[in-house]
Amino acid sequence: MLELYQFELSHYSEKVRLILDYKQLEYRKIEVTPGVGQIELMQKSGSRQVPVLKDGSTYIADSTEIAMYLERKYPERPILPTDSLAKGQCLLIEEWADVSIGSMGRKAFIGALNQNQNFRTSLLPANTPDLVKTAVGAIPGELLDVLGTGVGFGGEAVREAKRSLTQDLEALCLILQNQPYLTGDTLTLADLAVAGLSIYLKFPAGSYLNIPDPLKGKGIPGLADNITFEPFFAWRDRLYGDFRQGSVAIGSSSTAPTSIDIE
């Protein structure tokens, strides 16, 4: 069986999970413990970053490399078009999504955690003591903003990320106005990448991810709740309903701490 070394809250891991589900490939999720688990992963695969896919004795790191490997090794239910124009568009959108939605989504997500107490505490495991929840929620957003500035997650960086994502979502809504998928009438890697990477913007409402119930259907204020972008999130949710399997059905899932220090 295929094994996916992952963080449950990693949007790059989700991109791969969505591809695996679309291709109807059975796999087992292995939750990597941040820190020591990443060192162990480095020893096995040569990469400390998730996702990493194990197929027999072969390890493949990086979500795009995993997608290309799966397309070569398991060509049934293809995710790359055969038409040269559509394939070029697919590859461009996939690369753009990794850089723009992937990177900007992470910054905006961290900004939402810094500024929104309820959003921050909802990420904590259900068995977290109330005292710890209160302490985490009580950390001033201004302090987190200052601390984040030194590592590229300060207030201005977060605002720029949200501006970029606003334009991205507007563009995606326009593209999807008159066609079912991003490159035309057929689902491709472009759709799976954009959909999977968008979970930080707004988490799917269904039981696709092993996350606290209060987070399901919620996301970054100003993006997830903006009616202008509802066509995109409705499209994303229809794609999930058609192709994404439930979190229980695809294998065991650890409740170990997750991390957003990815890729």
PyMOL commands that set and color helices and strands:
alter all, ss='L'
color gray80, all
select helices_A, chain A and resi 11-22+36-45+63-73+84-115+117-121+130-138+141-149+155-175+189-200+213-215+227-243
alter helices_A, ss='H'
color red, helices_A
select strands_A, chain A and resi 2-6+27-31+52-55+58-61
alter strands_A, ss='S'
color yellow, strands_A
deselect
rebuild
show_as cartoon
